[in-house]
Amino acid sequence: MTVLSTKALLALADYDEARADYMRFLSMDTPDDKAVDDAMVAMDEAHIRFKQEMGDLDAPTHLRPV
């Protein structure tokens, strides 16, 4: 079993929060496109931080252009 570092756990928490925001903004009657995009970027950034903390030296520096 892998013990996660504090930074990895924070990245997971940030990802979960951004994903909740993404789902909330996306499910609005009239989705806020900027808020949805910002939440996707936040999810990507948290995912990258998590991968780097877990030792993935080939983690992308970004997953989609901002």
Phi, psi and omega in degrees: 000137180270132175269124182275139177287166178300319180294323178293318178295322177295321178296319177296318179296318178297320179298313181299319179294316180295322179294320177297317177299314180303312182295320180295312181294323182291329184271004178294154179306316174238096184302140176275101186302318180295317180295321177297313179298316179298321179293322177296318179296318179297321177297314180300314181297317179295320179297317179296315179300319179298312181300319179294320178294332180274004174094011177281098183285348178259016179299137181296151177280342172201154180254337176211148181295145180264000000 
